[in-house]
Amino acid sequence: MHSSRWSSGNKILIAGFLLISLQRAAAQSTAADIVGTVRDSSGAVVPNALIKAVQEETNSTRETRSNTEGIYEFRILQPGTYTLSAEATGFKKYVNARVPLLARQVLRVDIAIEVGSVADTINVVAEAPVINTDVATVAESR
């Protein structure tokens, strides 16, 4: 009988090593996320709102739409400072500038838009808090 050079034990050991290596590589990622809910002034969710995230340092833009529950997500963003904007039919445009996003952070930015014309703009000047209550992770700033 001919024995295989790779026993099943060796294959399991190599697979485990590869899995641990992939997990370590993912843990070293600096990507971060911005998530939130779009609501109107009465607290009702606003579905299908167009949300844009513009990284101020590079001017790169990402777009998404809120789902039927008003939830939006930007996954795998580079750390930096962002301007968030939201638009929906029948509502004033929302703009939140200078939103700091740290490495490996999941930042919640809930958006409150007011009834009105899209030509009207709501500018938010308060910076987003650095405290993360959505995910139990540690973010480092360098």
DSSP file with accessible surface (Angstrom, degrees, kcal/mol):
  #  RESIDUE AA STRUCTURE BP1 BP2  ACC     N-H-->O    O-->H-N    N-H-->O    O-->H-N    TCO  KAPPA ALPHA  PHI   PSI    X-CA   Y-CA   Z-CA
    1    1 A M              0   0  239      0, 0.0     2,-0.5     0, 0.0     0, 0.0   0.000 360.0 360.0 360.0 137.0    0.0    0.0    0.0
    2    2 A H        -     0   0  177      1,-0.0     2,-0.3     0, 0.0     0, 0.0  -0.767 360.0-143.1 -93.0 124.6    1.3    3.5   -0.9
    3    3 A S        -     0   0   99     -2,-0.5     2,-0.2     1,-0.1     4,-0.1  -0.674  18.5-116.3 -90.6 143.2    1.2    6.1    1.8
    4    4 A S        -     0   0   80     -2,-0.3     3,-0.1     1,-0.1    -1,-0.1  -0.483  12.2-134.6 -74.2 143.8    0.3    9.7    1.0
    5    5 A R  S    S+     0   0  221      1,-0.2     2,-0.7    -2,-0.2    -1,-0.1   0.819  97.5  55.4 -67.8 -30.6    3.0   12.2    1.7
    6    6 A W  S    S-     0   0  130      4,-0.0    -1,-0.2     3,-0.0    -2,-0.1  -0.879  78.5-158.5-107.8 107.6    0.4   14.5    3.3
    7    7 A S     >  -     0   0   57     -2,-0.7     4,-2.1     1,-0.1     5,-0.2  -0.364  32.6-108.8 -76.3 163.4   -1.4   12.8    6.2
    8    8 A S  H  > S+     0   0   91      1,-0.2     4,-2.2     2,-0.2     5,-0.2   0.865 120.5  57.3 -63.3 -31.6   -4.8   14.2    7.2
    9    9 A G  H  > S+     0   0   42      1,-0.2     4,-2.2     2,-0.2    -1,-0.2   0.912 106.3  48.1 -64.1 -41.9   -3.2   15.5   10.4
   10   10 A N  H  > S+     0   0   73      2,-0.2     4,-2.5     1,-0.2    -2,-0.2   0.895 110.1  52.5 -65.4 -39.6   -0.7   17.5    8.4
   11   11 A K  H  X S+     0   0  122     -4,-2.1     4,-2.4     2,-0.2    -2,-0.2   0.915 110.2  48.0 -63.8 -40.2   -3.5   18.9    6.2
   12   12 A I  H  X S+     0   0  123     -4,-2.2     4,-2.5     2,-0.2    -1,-0.2   0.917 110.9  51.4 -66.7 -41.1   -5.4   20.0    9.3
   13   13 A L  H  X S+     0   0  125     -4,-2.2     4,-2.2     2,-0.2    -2,-0.2   0.932 111.9  45.9 -62.0 -44.5   -2.3   21.6   10.8
   14   14 A I  H  X S+     0   0   74     -4,-2.5     4,-2.5     2,-0.2    -2,-0.2   0.922 112.0  51.6 -66.4 -42.0   -1.6   23.6    7.6
   15   15 A A  H  X S+     0   0   58     -4,-2.4     4,-2.3     1,-0.2    -2,-0.2   0.916 110.3  49.3 -61.8 -41.0   -5.3   24.7    7.3
   16   16 A G  H  X S+     0   0   30     -4,-2.5     4,-2.4     2,-0.2    -1,-0.2   0.915 110.1  50.8 -64.5 -41.4   -5.2   25.9   10.9
   17   17 A F  H  X S+     0   0  139     -4,-2.2     4,-2.4     1,-0.2    -2,-0.2   0.923 110.7  48.7 -62.2 -44.1   -2.0   27.8   10.3
   18   18 A L  H  X S+     0   0   99     -4,-2.5     4,-2.3     2,-0.2    -1,-0.2   0.906 110.3  51.6 -63.4 -40.6   -3.5   29.5    7.3
   19   19 A L  H  X S+     0   0   99     -4,-2.3     4,-2.2     2,-0.2    -2,-0.2   0.934 110.7  47.4 -63.1 -44.8   -6.7   30.4    9.2
   20   20 A I  H  X S+     0   0   84     -4,-2.4     4,-2.3     1,-0.2    -2,-0.2   0.923 111.1  52.3 -63.8 -39.9   -4.7   32.0   12.0
   21   21 A S  H  X S+     0   0   49     -4,-2.4     4,-2.1     1,-0.2    -2,-0.2   0.914 109.8  48.4 -63.3 -41.9   -2.5   33.9    9.5
   22   22 A L  H  X S+     0   0  122     -4,-2.3     4,-2.2     2,-0.2    -1,-0.2   0.896 110.7  51.1 -65.3 -39.6   -5.6   35.3    7.7
   23   23 A Q  H  X S+     0   0  118     -4,-2.2     4,-2.1     2,-0.2    -2,-0.2   0.910 110.3  49.1 -65.3 -39.7   -7.2   36.4   11.1
   24   24 A R  H  X S+     0   0  169     -4,-2.3     4,-1.1     2,-0.2    -2,-0.2   0.908 110.2  50.9 -66.0 -40.4   -4.0   38.2   12.0
   25   25 A A  H  < S+     0   0   59     -4,-2.1     3,-0.4     1,-0.2     4,-0.3   0.918 111.4  48.0 -63.6 -41.2   -3.8   40.0    8.7
   26   26 A A  H >< S+     0   0   68     -4,-2.2     3,-1.3     1,-0.2    -1,-0.2   0.882 107.3  56.2 -66.6 -36.6   -7.5   41.1    9.1
   27   27 A A  H 3< S+     0   0   68     -4,-2.1    -1,-0.2     1,-0.3    -2,-0.2   0.764 102.5  56.8 -67.7 -22.8   -6.8   42.3   12.6
   28   28 A Q  T 3< S+     0   0  148     -4,-1.1    -1,-0.3    -3,-0.4    -2,-0.2   0.482  81.5 117.6 -87.9  -1.3   -4.0   44.6   11.3
   29   29 A S    <   -     0   0   54     -3,-1.3    -3,-0.0    -4,-0.3    -4,-0.0  -0.309  53.7-156.5 -65.0 146.8   -6.3   46.4    8.9
   30   30 A T        +     0   0   65     73,-0.1    74,-0.9    74,-0.1    75,-0.3   0.393  50.4 128.0-102.2   1.3   -6.8   50.1    9.5
   31   31 A A        -     0   0   20     72,-0.2    73,-0.5    73,-0.1     2,-0.3  -0.216  37.8-170.0 -61.1 148.3  -10.2   50.2    7.7
   32   32 A A  E     -A   77   0A   1     45,-2.7    45,-3.7    72,-0.2     2,-0.3  -0.853  10.3-134.6-135.5 169.8  -13.1   51.7    9.6
   33   33 A D  E     - b   0 106A  30     72,-2.9    74,-3.0    -2,-0.3     2,-0.4  -0.941   3.5-155.9-130.4 149.8  -16.9   52.0    9.2
   34   34 A I  E     +Ab  74 107A   0     40,-2.2    40,-3.0    -2,-0.3     2,-0.3  -0.998  25.4 168.2-121.5 127.7  -19.5   54.7    9.5
   35   35 A V  E     +Ab  73 108A   9     72,-2.7    74,-2.8    -2,-0.4     2,-0.3  -0.915   6.2 132.2-133.3 160.6  -23.1   53.6   10.2
   36   36 A G  E     -A   72   0A   1     36,-1.8    36,-2.5    -2,-0.3     2,-0.4  -0.990  43.8 -96.6 176.5-176.1  -26.3   55.3   11.2
   37   37 A T  E     -A   71   0A  15     -2,-0.3    74,-2.5    34,-0.2     2,-0.5  -0.980  23.8-139.2-127.7 138.8  -30.0   55.8   10.8
   38   38 A V  E     +c  111   0B   0     32,-2.8     8,-2.4    -2,-0.4     2,-0.3  -0.875  31.7 169.2 -99.2 125.0  -31.7   58.6    8.9
   39   39 A R  E     -cD 112  45B 110     72,-2.9    74,-2.6    -2,-0.5     6,-0.2  -0.948  28.3-126.9-132.0 156.4  -34.8   60.0   10.6
   40   40 A D  E >   -c  113   0B  32      4,-2.7     3,-1.9    -2,-0.3    74,-0.2  -0.298  46.6 -85.7 -90.9-177.9  -37.1   63.0   10.1
   41   41 A S  T 3  S+     0   0   97     72,-0.5    73,-0.1     1,-0.3    -1,-0.1   0.741 129.0  54.9 -66.2 -19.2  -37.9   65.6   12.8
   42   42 A S  T 3  S-     0   0   96      2,-0.1    -1,-0.3     3,-0.0     3,-0.1   0.534 120.4-107.4 -87.8  -6.3  -40.8   63.4   14.1
   43   43 A G  S <  S+     0   0   34     -3,-1.9     2,-0.2     1,-0.3    -2,-0.1   0.391  73.6 139.5  96.2  -2.7  -38.4   60.4   14.6
   44   44 A A        -     0   0   46      1,-0.1    -4,-2.7    -5,-0.1    -1,-0.3  -0.494  58.0-107.9 -74.2 143.9  -39.7   58.4   11.7
   45   45 A V  B     -D   39   0B  53     -6,-0.2    -6,-0.3    -2,-0.2    25,-0.2  -0.353  22.8-140.9 -70.6 151.5  -37.1   56.6    9.6
   46   46 A V    >   -     0   0    8     -8,-2.4     3,-0.6    24,-0.1    -8,-0.2  -0.923  18.3-159.0-116.4 103.0  -36.4   57.9    6.1
   47   47 A P  T 3   +     0   0   66      0, 0.0    20,-0.2     0, 0.0    21,-0.2  -0.437  68.9  20.3 -78.3 156.8  -35.9   55.1    3.6
   48   48 A N  T 3  S+     0   0  103     18,-2.1     2,-0.2     1,-0.2    19,-0.1   0.692  78.3 156.5  63.2  23.7  -34.0   55.6    0.3
   49   49 A A    <   -     0   0    0     -3,-0.6    17,-1.9    18,-0.2     2,-0.6  -0.597  44.9-122.8 -75.7 140.8  -32.1   58.7    1.3
   50   50 A L  E     -EF  65  87C  29     37,-2.8    37,-2.1    -2,-0.2     2,-0.4  -0.782  31.4-170.8 -86.9 119.6  -28.9   59.3   -0.6
   51   51 A I  E     -EF  64  86C   0     13,-2.9    13,-2.3    -2,-0.6     2,-0.4  -0.941   2.5-167.3-114.7 133.9  -25.9   59.5    1.8
   52   52 A K  E     -EF  63  85C  60     33,-2.5    33,-2.1    -2,-0.4     2,-0.5  -0.954   8.4-163.3-120.6 141.0  -22.5   60.6    0.7
   53   53 A A  E     -EF  62  84C   0      9,-2.6     9,-2.3    -2,-0.4     2,-0.5  -0.987  10.1-172.7-121.5 117.2  -19.2   60.3    2.5
   54   54 A V  E     -EF  61  83C  30     29,-2.4    29,-2.2    -2,-0.5     2,-0.6  -0.956  20.9-137.6-114.0 119.0  -16.4   62.4    1.2
   55   55 A Q  E  >  - F   0  82C  18      5,-2.6     4,-2.6    -2,-0.5     5,-0.4  -0.668  13.6-150.9 -74.6 119.6  -12.9   62.0    2.7
   56   56 A E  T  4 S+     0   0   78     25,-3.3    -1,-0.2    -2,-0.6    26,-0.1   0.841  89.5  54.0 -65.4 -32.6  -11.6   65.5    3.1
   57   57 A E  T  4 S+     0   0  112     24,-0.5    -1,-0.2     1,-0.2    25,-0.1   0.851 127.3  18.2 -71.5 -34.2   -7.9   64.7    2.6
   58   58 A T  T  4 S-     0   0   83     -3,-0.3    -2,-0.2     2,-0.1    -1,-0.2   0.505  91.9-130.7-114.5 -10.9   -8.3   62.8   -0.7
   59   59 A N     <  +     0   0  121     -4,-2.6     2,-0.2     1,-0.2    -3,-0.2   0.670  52.3 155.1  63.4  17.8  -11.7   64.1   -1.9
   60   60 A S        -     0   0   59     -5,-0.4    -5,-2.6    -6,-0.0     2,-0.4  -0.586  29.4-150.7 -76.2 140.2  -12.7   60.4   -2.6
   61   61 A T  E     -E   54   0C  73     -2,-0.2     2,-0.4    -7,-0.2    -7,-0.2  -0.926  16.6-173.8-120.0 135.9  -16.5   59.9   -2.4
   62   62 A R  E     -E   53   0C 104     -9,-2.3    -9,-2.6    -2,-0.4     2,-0.3  -0.966  10.7-162.7-121.8 144.2  -18.6   57.0   -1.5
   63   63 A E  E     +E   52   0C 115     -2,-0.4     2,-0.3   -11,-0.2   -11,-0.2  -0.946  15.5 158.5-127.3 147.9  -22.4   56.9   -1.9
   64   64 A T  E     -E   51   0C  43    -13,-2.3   -13,-2.9    -2,-0.3     2,-0.4  -0.937  28.9-126.0-152.0 172.6  -25.1   54.6   -0.4
   65   65 A R  E     -E   50   0C 124     -2,-0.3   -15,-0.2   -15,-0.2     8,-0.2  -0.959  27.7-109.7-124.6 147.1  -28.8   54.7    0.3
   66   66 A S        -     0   0    5    -17,-1.9   -18,-2.1    -2,-0.4     6,-0.2  -0.463  37.2-127.5 -71.1 145.6  -30.7   54.2    3.5
   67   67 A N    >   -     0   0   68      4,-2.5     3,-2.3   -20,-0.2   -19,-0.2  -0.083  40.6 -76.2 -83.0-170.5  -32.7   50.9    3.6
   68   68 A T  T 3  S+     0   0  114      1,-0.3   -23,-0.1   -21,-0.2    -1,-0.1   0.716 134.9  51.2 -64.5 -18.7  -36.4   50.5    4.4
   69   69 A E  T 3  S-     0   0  116      2,-0.1    -1,-0.3   -23,-0.1   -23,-0.1   0.255 120.4-108.3 -98.5   9.7  -35.5   50.9    8.1
   70   70 A G  S <  S+     0   0    0     -3,-2.3   -32,-2.8     1,-0.3     2,-0.3   0.505  73.2 141.9  79.7   5.2  -33.5   54.2    7.5
   71   71 A I  E     -A   37   0A  61    -34,-0.2    -4,-2.5    -5,-0.1     2,-0.3  -0.597  26.3-178.1 -86.4 137.7  -30.2   52.4    8.1
   72   72 A Y  E     -A   36   0A   2    -36,-2.5   -36,-1.8    -2,-0.3     2,-0.3  -0.928   4.1-166.8-129.1 158.0  -27.1   53.2    6.1
   73   73 A E  E     -A   35   0A  95     -2,-0.3     2,-0.5   -38,-0.2   -38,-0.2  -0.994  16.4-168.3-146.7 136.2  -23.6   51.8    6.2
   74   74 A F  E     -A   34   0A   2    -40,-3.0   -40,-2.2    -2,-0.3     2,-0.3  -0.977  25.3-169.8-118.3 111.6  -20.2   52.7    4.8
   75   75 A R  E     +     0   0A  96     -2,-0.5   -42,-0.2   -42,-0.2    -2,-0.0  -0.760  57.4  16.3-103.2 150.7  -17.9   49.8    5.3
   76   76 A I  E    S+     0   0A 121     -2,-0.3     2,-0.3     1,-0.2    -1,-0.2   0.949  77.3 164.8  57.5  57.0  -14.1   49.6    4.8
   77   77 A L  E     -A   32   0A   3    -45,-3.7   -45,-2.7    -3,-0.3    -1,-0.2  -0.739  39.9-112.3 -95.5 153.3  -13.3   53.3    4.8
   78   78 A Q        -     0   0  102     -2,-0.3   -47,-0.1   -47,-0.2    23,-0.1  -0.591  41.3 -99.7 -79.8 143.2   -9.8   54.7    5.2
   79   79 A P  S    S+     0   0   41      0, 0.0     2,-0.3     0, 0.0    23,-0.2  -0.290  76.4  90.7 -58.9 150.1   -9.2   56.6    8.5
   80   80 A G  E    S- G   0 101C  17     21,-2.1    21,-2.9    -3,-0.1     2,-0.5  -0.978  79.4 -48.0 156.8-162.3   -9.4   60.4    8.1
   81   81 A T  E     - G   0 100C  38     -2,-0.3   -25,-3.3    19,-0.2   -24,-0.5  -0.909  54.8-166.9-109.2 131.4  -11.8   63.3    8.2
   82   82 A Y  E     -FG  55  99C   6     17,-2.8    17,-3.1    -2,-0.5     2,-0.5  -0.848  21.2-146.1-120.8 151.7  -15.1   63.0    6.4
   83   83 A T  E     -F   54   0C  34    -29,-2.2   -29,-2.4    -2,-0.3     2,-0.4  -0.985  22.7-160.7-109.8 122.3  -18.0   65.2    5.3
   84   84 A L  E     +FG  53  96C   0     12,-2.8    12,-3.2    -2,-0.5     2,-0.3  -0.876  11.4 178.7-102.7 138.6  -21.3   63.4    5.4
   85   85 A S  E     -FG  52  95C  13    -33,-2.1   -33,-2.5    -2,-0.4     2,-0.4  -0.972   8.5-165.8-136.3 152.5  -24.3   64.6    3.5
   86   86 A A  E     -FG  51  94C   0      8,-2.0     8,-2.6    -2,-0.3     2,-0.4  -0.999   5.1-178.2-139.1 139.7  -27.9   63.2    3.1
   87   87 A E  E     +F   50   0C  50    -37,-2.1   -37,-2.8    -2,-0.4     2,-0.3  -0.996   6.1 166.8-137.1 141.2  -30.6   64.1    0.6
   88   88 A A    >   -     0   0   14     -2,-0.4     3,-2.1     3,-0.3   -39,-0.1  -0.982  46.2 -88.5-150.5 147.1  -34.2   62.8    0.3
   89   89 A T  T 3  S+     0   0  142     -2,-0.3     3,-0.1     1,-0.3    28,-0.1  -0.327 114.1  15.4 -57.6 129.1  -37.2   64.0   -1.7
   90   90 A G  T 3  S+     0   0   43      1,-0.3    26,-2.1    25,-0.1     2,-0.3   0.507 110.4  98.0  85.5   6.6  -39.1   66.6    0.3
   91   91 A F  B <  S-I  115   0D  32     -3,-2.1    -3,-0.3    24,-0.3    -1,-0.3  -0.907  76.9-105.6-127.2 154.7  -36.4   67.2    2.8
   92   92 A K        -     0   0   56     22,-3.2    26,-0.2    -2,-0.3    29,-0.2  -0.437  47.5 -98.7 -70.3 149.7  -33.6   69.8    3.4
   93   93 A K  E     - h   0 121C  61     27,-3.0    29,-4.2    24,-0.5     2,-0.4  -0.500  35.9-145.5 -71.5 138.1  -30.1   68.7    2.5
   94   94 A Y  E     -Gh  86 122C  12     -8,-2.6    -8,-2.0    27,-0.2     2,-0.4  -0.890  17.7-178.6-106.6 133.6  -28.1   67.6    5.6
   95   95 A V  E     -Gh  85 123C  27     27,-3.1    29,-3.3    -2,-0.4     2,-0.5  -0.994   9.3-179.3-135.4 128.7  -24.3   68.3    5.7
   96   96 A N  E     -Gh  84 124C   8    -12,-3.2   -12,-2.8    -2,-0.4     3,-0.3  -0.941  17.1-169.2-127.1 105.7  -22.0   67.3    8.6
   97   97 A A  E     +     0   0C  25     27,-1.1   -14,-0.2    -2,-0.5   -15,-0.1  -0.535  58.1  27.9 -96.3 161.2  -18.4   68.3    8.0
   98   98 A R  E     +     0   0C 118      1,-0.2    30,-0.2    -2,-0.2    -1,-0.2   0.873  67.7 168.2  61.0  45.9  -15.1   67.5    9.8
   99   99 A V  E     -G   82   0C   0    -17,-3.1   -17,-2.8    -3,-0.3     2,-0.3  -0.795  27.7-141.7 -89.2 111.7  -16.2   64.0   11.1
  100  100 A P  E     -G   81   0C  33      0, 0.0     2,-0.5     0, 0.0   -19,-0.2  -0.593  16.6-169.2 -79.4 133.9  -13.1   62.3   12.4
  101  101 A L  E     -G   80   0C   4    -21,-2.9   -21,-2.1    -2,-0.3     2,-0.2  -0.982   7.2-156.8-125.0 118.9  -12.8   58.6   11.7
  102  102 A L    >   -     0   0   44     -2,-0.5     3,-1.7   -23,-0.2    39,-0.1  -0.517  35.4 -77.5 -91.8 162.5  -10.1   56.6   13.4
  103  103 A A  T 3  S+     0   0   15     37,-0.6    37,-0.4     1,-0.3   -72,-0.2  -0.278 114.7   2.5 -58.2 135.5   -8.5   53.3   12.4
  104  104 A R  T 3  S+     0   0   64    -74,-0.9     2,-0.3   -73,-0.5    -1,-0.3   0.653  98.7 142.0  61.2  20.4  -10.7   50.2   13.1
  105  105 A Q    <   -     0   0    5     -3,-1.7   -72,-2.9   -75,-0.3     2,-0.6  -0.673  45.8-153.2 -92.3 143.2  -13.4   52.4   14.4
  106  106 A V  E     -b   33   0A  16     -2,-0.3     2,-0.5   -74,-0.2    28,-0.4  -0.950  24.5-166.3-109.6 104.5  -17.2   51.8   13.9
  107  107 A L  E     -b   34   0A   3    -74,-3.0   -72,-2.7    -2,-0.6     2,-0.6  -0.829  11.0-148.5-100.2 126.2  -18.6   55.3   14.1
  108  108 A R  E     +b   35   0A  93     -2,-0.5     2,-0.4   -74,-0.2   -72,-0.2  -0.842  19.2 173.8 -93.7 123.0  -22.3   55.9   14.5
  109  109 A V        -     0   0   10    -74,-2.8     2,-0.3    -2,-0.6    -2,-0.0  -0.898  13.7-162.3-128.5  97.5  -23.6   59.1   12.9
  110  110 A D        -     0   0   87     -2,-0.4     2,-0.5   -74,-0.2   -72,-0.2  -0.642  12.3-142.9 -79.3 140.8  -27.4   59.3   13.1
  111  111 A I  E     -c   38   0B   3    -74,-2.5   -72,-2.9    -2,-0.3     2,-0.6  -0.912  13.1-166.7-113.0 128.2  -28.8   61.8   10.7
  112  112 A A  E     -c   39   0B  65     -2,-0.5     2,-0.3   -74,-0.2   -72,-0.2  -0.962  13.7-173.1-113.2 113.0  -31.9   64.0   11.4
  113  113 A I  E     -c   40   0B   0    -74,-2.6   -72,-0.5    -2,-0.6     2,-0.3  -0.831  12.9-137.6-109.1 150.5  -33.3   65.7    8.3
  114  114 A E        -     0   0   89     -2,-0.3   -22,-3.2   -22,-0.2     2,-0.1  -0.784  25.6-100.6-107.5 149.0  -36.0   68.3    8.2
  115  115 A V  B    S+I   91   0D 100     -2,-0.3     2,-0.3   -24,-0.3   -24,-0.3  -0.383  76.8  85.1 -62.9 138.0  -38.9   68.7    5.9
  116  116 A G  S    S-     0   0   26    -26,-2.1     2,-0.2    -2,-0.1   -26,-0.0  -0.969  79.4 -37.6 159.6-165.5  -38.3   71.3    3.2
  117  117 A S    >   -     0   0   64     -2,-0.3     3,-1.7     1,-0.1   -24,-0.5  -0.596  43.4-127.2 -88.7 147.0  -36.7   71.9   -0.1
  118  118 A V  T 3  S+     0   0   57      1,-0.3   -25,-0.5    -2,-0.2    -1,-0.1   0.785 109.7  70.0 -63.6 -22.1  -33.4   70.1   -1.2
  119  119 A A  T 3  S+     0   0   84    -27,-0.1    -1,-0.3     2,-0.0     2,-0.2   0.793  87.7  78.5 -65.7 -25.5  -32.2   73.6   -2.0
  120  120 A D  S <  S-     0   0   77     -3,-1.7   -27,-3.0   -29,-0.1     2,-0.4  -0.614  73.0-155.8 -81.7 145.2  -32.2   74.3    1.8
  121  121 A T  E     -h   93   0C  68     -2,-0.2     2,-0.6   -29,-0.2   -27,-0.2  -0.977  13.6-151.8-127.9 137.4  -29.2   72.9    3.7
  122  122 A I  E     -h   94   0C  31    -29,-4.2   -27,-3.1    -2,-0.4     2,-0.5  -0.932  19.0-160.7-102.2 116.0  -28.8   71.9    7.3
  123  123 A N  E     -h   95   0C 113     -2,-0.6     2,-0.5   -29,-0.2   -27,-0.2  -0.880   2.3-158.0-101.1 126.8  -25.1   72.2    8.4
  124  124 A V  E     +h   96   0C  43    -29,-3.3   -27,-1.1    -2,-0.5    -2,-0.0  -0.890  13.9 176.3-102.2 126.4  -24.0   70.4   11.4
  125  125 A V        +     0   0  105     -2,-0.5     2,-0.2   -29,-0.1    -1,-0.1   0.588  46.9 102.3-106.9 -12.8  -20.9   71.8   13.0
  126  126 A A  S    S-     0   0   67      1,-0.1     2,-0.2   -27,-0.0    -2,-0.0  -0.508  74.1-121.6 -72.7 137.2  -20.5   69.6   16.1
  127  127 A E        -     0   0  127     -2,-0.2   -28,-0.1     1,-0.1   -29,-0.1  -0.517  29.6-103.1 -77.9 148.3  -17.9   66.9   15.7
  128  128 A A        -     0   0   13    -30,-0.2    -1,-0.1    -2,-0.2   -19,-0.1  -0.396  42.8-103.0 -67.7 144.8  -18.9   63.3   16.1
  129  129 A P        -     0   0   88      0, 0.0   -21,-0.1     0, 0.0    -1,-0.1  -0.356  15.7-141.6 -69.3 151.3  -18.0   61.7   19.4
  130  130 A V  S    S+     0   0   89     -3,-0.1     2,-0.2   -23,-0.1   -28,-0.1   0.683  72.6 104.0 -85.5 -17.0  -15.0   59.4   19.5
  131  131 A I        -     0   0  134      1,-0.1     2,-0.6     2,-0.0     0, 0.0  -0.453  61.9-151.9 -69.8 130.7  -16.7   57.0   21.9
  132  132 A N        +     0   0   39     -2,-0.2     5,-0.1     5,-0.1   -25,-0.1  -0.912  26.1 165.3-108.8 116.0  -17.9   53.9   20.1
  133  133 A T        +     0   0  120     -2,-0.6    -1,-0.1   -27,-0.1     3,-0.1   0.439  67.4  67.8-107.6  -1.0  -20.9   52.2   21.7
  134  134 A D  S    S+     0   0   64    -28,-0.4     2,-0.4     1,-0.2    -1,-0.1   0.813 106.4  26.0 -87.3 -33.7  -21.9   49.9   18.7
  135  135 A V  S    S-     0   0   58    -29,-0.3     2,-1.9     2,-0.1    -1,-0.2  -0.996  72.6-128.9-136.4 137.9  -18.9   47.5   18.7
  136  136 A A        +     0   0  111     -2,-0.4     2,-0.3    -3,-0.1    -3,-0.1  -0.506  64.7 124.3 -86.1  72.4  -16.6   46.5   21.6
  137  137 A T        -     0   0   72     -2,-1.9     2,-0.5    -5,-0.1    -5,-0.1  -0.889  58.5-124.1-126.6 162.9  -13.3   47.2   19.7
  138  138 A V        -     0   0  119     -2,-0.3     2,-0.4   -33,-0.0    -2,-0.0  -0.914  23.3-162.1-108.4 127.3  -10.3   49.3   20.5
  139  139 A A        -     0   0   38     -2,-0.5     2,-0.4   -33,-0.0   -35,-0.1  -0.887   4.0-153.5-108.9 142.2   -9.2   51.9   18.0
  140  140 A E        -     0   0   89    -37,-0.4   -37,-0.6    -2,-0.4     2,-0.4  -0.909   1.2-154.0-113.7 140.2   -5.8   53.5   17.9
  141  141 A S              0   0   92     -2,-0.4   -39,-0.1   -39,-0.1    -2,-0.0  -0.928 360.0 360.0-109.5 140.8   -4.9   56.9   16.6
  142  142 A R              0   0  250     -2,-0.4   -39,-0.0     0, 0.0    -2,-0.0  -0.895 360.0 360.0-124.6 360.0   -1.4   57.5   15.4
